[in-house]
Amino acid sequence: MLVAMTWLPWVIGIGAIVLVVLYVISIYNGLVHRQTEAENAWSQIDVQLKRRHDLIPNLVETVKGYAAHEKETLERVIQARNAAVNARGVAQLAEAENALTAALRQLMVVVEAYPDLKANENFRGLQEELTSTENRISFARQHYNDVVAQYNIALRRFPSNIIAGMFRFPPYDFFQLDAQEVAQVRQAPKVQF
């Protein structure tokens, strides 16, 4: 009986250490899971942005045939596309994509002046595909930001913040709209009769 009592503190101590190690492993694996989800969500945005980038040259070529004197607008779209393709990191890419969105808006304003172009079947198909891609980008951006928020919250919560610091889990940036785009989204539509 006396021998069993001397082992009891050791068993309790080892059991406590095992529980702490299992808890640390559980937190670490949870952080890895959230980080992987964020990386996957980013790759989904990347796929949609590549699709968008691939559509733009075809769209510009179609518009060129009808609106040759709109060269400046077309060049801005191509420059914005090239900047977006070459952007690195979430912040730089978000800025480049916002500039590309603005350039595409200008292009669509130019298109309004050419009824024959708007009626062109090739152009309409490209425009529909671009609209569909923009919607996919929007959904992918929302999903990415949701996943990043969950990941960043996990990094800041106690005790996972200790484990995240020990293993150097970096926080991720959100894919954000620029201030002008946010203002346009929040602005109520103007209705005139």
Buried (B, 14 or more C-beta within 10 A) or exposed (E): EEEEEEEEEEEEEEEEEEEEEEEBEEBBEBBEEBBEBBEEBBEBBEEBBEBBBEBBEBBBEBBEEBBEEBEEBBEBBBEBBBBBBEBEEBEBBBBBBBBBBBBBEBBBEBBEEBEEBBEBEEBEEBBEBBEEBBEBBEEBBEBBBBBBEEBBEBBEEEEBBEBBEEEEBEEBBBBBBBEEBEEEEEEEEEEEE
